[in-house]
Amino acid sequence: MEVKRVPVESRTVETPIGPFIISLVREDLGGVYPGMRRYTVEIRHAEQCVYRYVINSYEQPPHTLFSTDEVAEIVFGRLAYDVAARPQHYTEALAPVHRALPGGTYDVVILQGSPRQFGSSATLAGWCADEASRQNRSAHIFSVHEMEIRPCSGCYVCYNQGICPIDDDMPVIIKAIETASLLIIATPVYTNTVPAGLKAVIDRGQALHARHTLLGRPSPGNGLLIAIAGRPGPEPFECTRSVTNAFMRNIGIHPAGEITIDRMDTRRDVRAIEGLEERVRTAVASLL
Ligand SMILES: Cc1cc2nc3c(=O)[nH]c(=O)nc-3n(C[C@H](O)[C@H](O)[C@H](O)COP(=O)(O)O)c2cc1C
C-alpha cells in the first residue's frame, strides 16, 4: 500500500558534540483504517538515526488527555529540549527494527483449533499434513491450545512497525503463515464460533494484517476451512465461517475451500465417516 509521508516539522539542535536533527513526519494510513494517521519523531546525529518514537491515531482510546496529533507535537518538543540538555544520551545508532522472526517455514500451515489432542480436528489436521507430504510439500500442525498465545490487547502498536509487543509464541505462527502457500484451519465449533485459543490467534492476526498492508509481507494465496460440529445442520458453521473468512481476507488469503462436518454428537468418530478422509485429501491436494 502506498503511504503518503508529510513532513510536519524539523529542527536542528546545535550541541557541543555536533548538530542533531529532529524531525516529525505524519503518514496517512487511511487505506488501512478510516482516518488512521501515524507520526514518527526521529533524531539523527552524525548521519545515523539515534532515536525514534512512533505513535498512530488508533493506539489511543477516545477519552485520553491528548490527541495523537498533540502527543506527537509534545514528544517532538520534549525531545528537542532533552537533546539540547544531554546530547550524549543520543549518540548510539538504533538497531534495525525488523528482526528475523523465530520458527520454521512450511508449504502448508495447519491451525488445529481443538484443545483435544486426540479429537476429530486433530485427526483431520493429521490427514491434511499427511496429504501435503504425499504431494512432496512440507507441512506443520500448530495445535494452538498447546502454545502460549495471549489475547490481543487492542493496543494497535503493530501498525507502527509491524511488530506485536506481546512476548509469546505468536511470532512463530506469523512467520509460518507469511511463508506458506496454503493455510488450513481445522477446528471444532464452540458456541457457534471457533474455540478461544484459535480466536486468540485470529485476533492476534492483526499484526499479520499490519505487516501485509504496511510492509507488503506476503501471505498464502489460498485458505481451506475444515470445521466440525456436534449439532446437525448448517447453523453451527455460519459464524465460524464468517470469523475464519474475515481472518483470511484480512491478511490477503482467498478462502478457497471448505469442508463442514456436522452431527458429531451422534457420529462420534470422523474416521468412520465414509469418504471423508478422501474428501479432505482431495481438497488439500487440489489447493497445492
Ligand atoms: C465448549 C464447547 C462448545 C461447543 N459448542 C458447539 C456449538 O455451538 N455447536 C455445535 O454444533 N457443537 C458444539 N460443540 C461440539 C463440538 O463442536 C464437537 O464435539 C466437535 O466434534 C469437537 O471436535 P474435537 O474432537 O476436534 O474437539 C461444542 C463443544 C464444546 C466442548
The ligand as a MOL file (V3000), in Angstrom:
LIG
                    3D

  0  0  0     0  0            999 V3000
M  V30 BEGIN CTAB
M  V30 COUNTS 31 33 0 0 0
M  V30 BEGIN ATOM
M  V30 1 C -17.3610 -25.7240 24.8650 0
M  V30 2 C -17.9880 -26.4120 23.6960 0
M  V30 3 C -18.8590 -25.7050 22.9090 0
M  V30 4 C -19.4720 -26.3310 21.8090 0
M  V30 5 N -20.3320 -25.5940 21.0550 0
M  V30 6 C -20.9370 -26.1800 19.9900 0
M  V30 7 C -21.8670 -25.4350 19.2030 0
M  V30 8 O -22.1380 -24.2790 19.4290 0
M  V30 9 N -22.4660 -26.0670 18.1630 0
M  V30 10 C -22.1840 -27.3810 17.8410 0
M  V30 11 O -22.7480 -27.8930 16.8780 0
M  V30 12 N -21.2810 -28.0930 18.5760 0
M  V30 13 C -20.6520 -27.5340 19.6350 0
M  V30 14 N -19.7480 -28.2370 20.3880 0
M  V30 15 C -19.4200 -29.6270 19.9950 0
M  V30 16 C -18.1170 -29.7430 19.2300 0
M  V30 17 O -18.0920 -28.9010 18.1150 0
M  V30 18 C -17.9360 -31.1880 18.7610 0
M  V30 19 O -17.9320 -32.0460 19.8840 0
M  V30 20 C -16.6960 -31.4290 17.9500 0
M  V30 21 O -16.7890 -32.6530 17.3020 0
M  V30 22 C -15.4300 -31.4520 18.7910 0
M  V30 23 O -14.3070 -31.5860 17.9530 0
M  V30 24 P -12.8910 -32.0560 18.5090 0
M  V30 25 O -12.9670 -33.5380 18.7360 0
M  V30 26 O -11.9390 -31.7150 17.4120 0
M  V30 27 O -12.6240 -31.3230 19.7500 0
M  V30 28 C -19.1530 -27.6650 21.4860 0
M  V30 29 C -18.2480 -28.3650 22.3080 0
M  V30 30 C -17.6810 -27.7640 23.4050 0
M  V30 31 C -16.7140 -28.5330 24.2650 0
M  V30 END ATOM
M  V30 BEGIN BOND
M  V30 1 1 1 2
M  V30 2 1 2 3
M  V30 3 2 2 30
M  V30 4 2 3 4
M  V30 5 1 4 5
M  V30 6 1 4 28
M  V30 7 2 5 6
M  V30 8 1 6 7
M  V30 9 1 6 13
M  V30 10 2 7 8
M  V30 11 1 7 9
M  V30 12 1 9 10
M  V30 13 2 10 11
M  V30 14 1 10 12
M  V30 15 2 12 13
M  V30 16 1 13 14
M  V30 17 1 14 15
M  V30 18 1 14 28
M  V30 19 1 15 16
M  V30 20 1 16 17
M  V30 21 1 16 18
M  V30 22 1 18 19
M  V30 23 1 18 20
M  V30 24 1 20 21
M  V30 25 1 20 22
M  V30 26 1 22 23
M  V30 27 1 23 24
M  V30 28 2 24 25
M  V30 29 1 24 26
M  V30 30 1 24 27
M  V30 31 2 28 29
M  V30 32 1 29 30
M  V30 33 1 30 31
M  V30 END BOND
M  V30 END CTAB
M  END
